[in-house]
Amino acid sequence: MELIPSERFKRTTKYVRAFIILATIGLTILFVLLLSLLIYAKILGPPPLVVPQSTLYYSDDGNVIGETDNGQKRYWAGMESISPQLIKATVAVEDRQFYTHYGFDIKRIGGAILADIKAMSKVQGASTITQQYARNLFLGHDKTWSRKLNEAFYTIRLEMNYSKKEILEGYLNTIYYGHGAYGAQAASQYYFGKDAKDLTLPEASMLAGIPKGPSNYSPLDNFEKAKSRQKVVLQSMKSKNYVSEKDIAEALRTSLTLKGEHGTVTKKTAPYFQDAVKQALKSQLHLDDRTIELGGLKVYTTLDETQQDAAEEVLSNTIPKSSGIQASIVAMDPDNGEVRALVGGKDYSESPFNRATQAVRQPGSTMKPLLYYSALENGFTPSTTLKSETTTFSFDDGHSSYTPHNYNHQYAEGEITMAQAIALSDNIFAVKTHLFLGEQSLVDTARRFGITAKMDAVPSLALGTSGVRAIEMVNAYSILANGGKKVEPVFIKKVENQKGEVIFDEKEKPEQILDKDKAFVMTQMLTGVFDETLNGYTKVTGSTISSRLTRPYAGKSGSTPTDSWMIGYTPELVAGVWTGYDQGKKIEIPAEKGYAKKIWASYMEKGLKGKPAKSFKETENVIGVNVNPVSGKLATKDCPVSRMTYYVKGTEPVEYCAEHFKGENPKHAPKEEEHKKAPWYKKVLKPWG
């Protein structure tokens, strides 16, 4: 039965009304879903813009000395560090409406759909820069619906929470340019050997064309295709009024010089030092391994490349490659603790074990300056005398004993001064002093000097029998060198994250922890180690290298059967050298026993070459007088040898040396009864002479 027109109209109206209702419901649901999506995106907040970035290490001069990466070269560059030409070229060819859309280019999407339908295949992309950035950050490149929906969601979150500048900067730092180069900076260095900020229009337009297909448009792999793509980029720039026809013609004519090498350090500079820097990043900044390796950090270190080269060269030239003996060198600025050079072994490639920071070895007589500083605090002076002779120390009512020996069993067989004991490295004097002060005293003093290694409070501790780390011993001497201010080894001056924000800045002010006058007196006694002789004929411990030294130094050598040390300093540089076998084998070859001193002397002279020689500046409350170094008394004109020796004011000797006096008694010559009167400290040490 055929419907009459009025009924047909009513039914059509009914269908239209139903369609409108359904459409309205559908649009409402869609609107609610979209609104919910936007609210959810806002609640989630900004997505983290974190991608693996190469961490770079810089020397004190600002040169790159090393980097860490996972095979992908990535260096973050702010917009101000990227050529404006590359920025314009990228926007023109990748997303012309970037600054006006909200993450999606609807017109471009529609055009791409029509092109794909017409070609019956995927022929045209419609992804905006924001979409590509979302994909680079959070997603893979698979062509599934779930990936596309996630990409859209992340695109919304990026646009809602970040500025166009931040999005474009992130994109330019994450896009892949081929050959393992991610981001504009890595690509600029790889293709053209320059920073991204220095790219010219011809270079920028060539580079901007690569991301569409790195394997197809790399100028190193297919120059003709790359050149054709460059022309497309330039025409896109013209459509945005970024360049003129004249600019295009000139850019296409310009010959490009391609490098094809990553701008990385091919040889790792100071590898032991860099390992110590990484350890400092963990212990001081509490960074995890992934952040250190791939956090895009810029780590500005204290390394002085000249000093480092000197240390490595001297070590290499002194110890033959055929020798199994190992060595370490640490050099520091005593004023602030900054480590200027560090070598942890002969060959990092063979053994990365860092003997400068990890090995615990017996310091021998290099421990004595800490002992004698404590003695100065307890009434000793450079002229304090004790008897140097074979001595057996008894303990526990005679149930135990200890008999130390001097090198080659040489003893003065009489009284020697503390200044003499240091120059000659007399062990008997050291042990007597140690026992007088109390065995725990040296342990406590070592802690004040920054030594953290476990120490046994025993008589032999005065002779350096408890193991320490080389870097801690060098730091201890730094405290003497700077006049008693507390410093700790510093490897890092500043650290920036991948955004260029400073997350660490070393600005610690040294604290005075020692008496500066006594520290100066101790330093002056340590300069005596490098005198040619003590009294005109007795050689001191540093005499074997004194002829190599051209400026004032203070220092102390040390040796045990298995370890050889030399630590010394000038006002501006302190360095320590250790040599020995990793397995604790005895050092028996005579030449090997002298390596530490030779390395130290050569390094200090080489490292300070060209710099003015500085003397140690005396403090206000000290006084220098000429004394006979043998007796420790004021020298007369008849004394064959005299030495300027410094004392804290009020502790200097007032008696003149009468041993060589040929005329009448000098004004302050000691009376006979004064000779016989035993000093207070000898009464305590009477059981051991």
Salt bridges, closest charged atoms under 4 A:
ASP60 OD2 - ARG340 NH1 3.60
ASP60 OD1 - LYS493 NZ 2.64
ASP69 OD2 - LYS73 NZ 2.59
ASP95 OD2 - HIS101 NE2 2.72
ASP116 OD2 - LYS122 NZ 3.76
GLU151 OE1 - ARG135 NE 3.03
GLU151 OE1 - ARG147 NH1 2.22
GLU159 OE2 - LYS164 NZ 3.00
ASP198 OD1 - LYS197 NZ 3.43
GLU203 OE1 - LYS194 NZ 3.08
ASP221 OD2 - HIS179 NE2 3.53
GLU245 OE2 - LYS238 NZ 3.84
ASP275 OD1 - LYS268 NZ 3.88
ASP289 OD1 - LYS282 NZ 2.88
GLU313 OE2 - LYS606 NZ 3.48
ASP333 OD2 - ARG340 NH2 3.73
GLU338 OE1 - ARG340 NH2 2.90
GLU377 OE2 - ARG448 NH2 2.86
GLU415 OE1 - LYS682 NZ 2.50
ASP456 OD1 - LYS454 NZ 2.84
GLU496 OE2 - LYS494 NZ 3.54
ASP505 OD2 - LYS507 NZ 3.47
ASP515 OD2 - LYS518 NZ 3.88
ASP531 OD2 - ARG643 NE 2.62
ASP563 OD1 - ARG361 NE 2.66
ASP582 OD1 - ARG355 NE 2.89
ASP638 OD1 - LYS637 NZ 3.66
GLU655 OE1 - LYS633 NZ 3.65
GLU659 OE2 - HIS660 NE2 3.99
GLU672 OE2 - LYS676 NZ 3.57
